[in-house]
């Protein structure tokens, strides 16, 4: 580039991208795609966690309203979307099957409690895995983007030194555009990494809290079933 043609407009983001080496362009495009994907996951998880907690609050209010567990489970429908009514229905299913067989011994009661606990634990494990989907991609974007951007920066700096060697001119007007392109790649890497890092930590915390909420509900449900078994005995 002729240094006399260097103007403030030469450092416009679009101009920097169009003038960059093809390797730097690939880095920028890859980082922009990663940032777009991470924001898609962020928006999706924000909506999903909000809906999950809102539905959980409504269902727990139903359970605490004084209705019987059977009534609450029936009102949830045959195939509820939320995990809490599915956990309730699964536990009651085991309870009804055991009650249909008639009086139970202490050993049979203990096995029933174990079966209910396994049903609840399996539901919690499946739901925990489902709510954590996508967090791995956020972690990859958060950790890899700065290094990918740094690679683009190093490549751009190499081009800057080549410009110095070819033109035998150490003027900033010669090397500044290449350096700007290199730093632009780093900036895009940080733009992709920072939101992904923050979102990963926030959603990991939310997923842990939701799993703890499910475990608490499972403990309460197991206690309620055990109380019924004790009354029945």
N, C-alpha and C positions, 0 to 999 in steps of 0.2 A: 504494500500500500504506500502510496505517495504521502509523505508526512504533511504536505501542504493541504491535502484533502481531509485531514483529521479535523472534525468539528464536534461540538457537544452531541449532535445527533448521531455521531458515529458510535456513541456508547449507549444508544437505545437498545433495550433488551432484544427486540426483534432483529435489529441490525447485527448485534453481537452473535445471535444464533445463526443468521444467514451467512455470516462471514467466517464462522468457526470451521475448524477442520472437521472432516467427516466423523472421525473418532469422537471428538468432543460433542458433535451433534447427536451421535448415537447415545452417548452418556446422558445428555440433556433430555432426549426423548424418553429414554428408559426411566430416568428419575421422575419426569413429569407423569409418566404412566403409573409408576409406583405411588406417587402422591395422589393421583386420581383414584386409584384402587383403594388406598388406605382411607380416603375420605368417604368412599362408598361404604366401606366396612364401618367406619365411625358413625355415619348417619343411620345405617341399618341397626347397629347395636344400641344406639341411643333410643331409637323407637322401640326396639324389642324389649330392652330392660324396663323401659317405662311401662309398656303394656303388661309385662310379666308381673311387676310389683303392684300395678293397679288391680289386676285380676286377682292376685294373691290376697290383697287387702279385702276385696269384696268377698272372696270365698271364706276367709277367716272370720269376717263379720257374720256370715251366714252360719258358720259352725258355732260361733259364740252367741247366736241369737236365741238359743234355747230349743231349737228344733232337734229332732233326733238325727243321728248320723245317717240312718237309712233315708230319711226324708231329704236331707241335704244332698246325699249321693244321687237320689232319684231326680232331683231338680237339675242336677248338673248334666243330665242327658246320658245317652249310651256311650258316646265317644267324645268326652270333653277334651278340649285342646290343651287346657292348663294341666300341669302335673299334679297339683294338689288334689283336685277331685279324682284323678286317676289313682292316686295313692289311696285315697279313702275307699274307692270302689274295690280296689285290689284287696285291701285289708278286710273289708266286709265280705267279700267273696270267700276268702279263706274261712272267716268266721261262720258263714252260713253253711258251708260244706261240712265243717266240723260239727255244727249243731244238728245238721240233718242225720248224722250218724248216731245220735243218741248220747247218753251219758259218756263222759270221757274220764279216763284215769289221769292221775297226775302226770304220768309219762306222756300220754297223748296231748295233754294240755301244754306241756313244755314244748313238744314238737310243733304244736300249732303256733305258739308264740314265736318259735324259731322260723317257721315258714312265713309268718307275717313280717317278721323283721327282714328276711331275705327279699320278699316282694318289695318292701319299702326301700331297702338299700339299692336294689336293682333299678327302681324308678329314679332314685336320686342320682345314681351313677349315669344313667342315660341322659337325664335332663342336664346334669352338670357338663357332660360332654357336648351336648347340643348348644348350650349357652356360651361355651368357650370356642365354638367354631369361628374361625376368622381371626382370633387373637394371635395365632401363629404367624399369619401374614403381616399383622401389625408389628410383631416383634422383628420379623425379617427386615421390613422396611426401615424400622427404627435403628437397627444395628448396622445394616449394610449400606444404606444411602450415603452416610458421610464418607465412607471409604470409596464408594463408586464416584462420588463427587470429587474426592481427592485424586482419584485416578485421572479424571478429566482435567483437573487443575495441573497435575504433573505433565500431562500430555501437552496442554496449552503452553506451559512454561518452556517445554522443550521446543515448541514452535517459535516462541519468542527468541530463544537463543539462536535458532536457525536463521531467523530474520536478521539478527545482529551480524552473524557470520557471513551471510550472503551479501547484505548491503554494506557491510563494514561500517556501520553507523550505530553508535550507542545512544542516539537521541531517544528520549522517551516517546517522541512522536512515532518512532519505528516500532518499539516494543510494547507500548501501552495498549494498543488494541488486542494483541495476543494475550497479554496479561489479564486484561479485562474479561476476555472470553474464558480464560482459565478460572478466574475467580467467580465468574457467573455460574460455572458448573458446580463449584463448591456451594454457592448460595442455594442453588436448586436442591442439592443434596440435603442441606440443612432444612430447607423449607419442607422437604418430604419427610425428614427424620423426626423433627421436633413434634409435630402434631401426632405422629404415629406413636412416639415414645410416651407422650402424655396420655393418649387414649388407651394404650396398652395397659399402663399401670392403673388407670381409672377403671377400665372394664374388668381387669383381673380382680380388683378389689370388689367390684359389684358382683362378679360371678362368685367369689368366695362368700360374700354376705348372703347371696341368694341360696347357695348350697347350705349354709348354716341355717337359714330359715327353713329349708326343706327338712333338714335333720331335726330341728326343733319340732316341726309339725309331726314328723314320724315318731318322735319320742312321746309326744302327747297322745297320738293315735294309738300307739302300742300300749300306753298306760291305760287308756280308755277300754281297750279290748281286754286287757288283763283284769280290769275291774269287773267287767261283765262276766268273765270266766270265774272270778272269785265269787260273785253273787250267784252264779248258776250252780257252783259247787255247794 
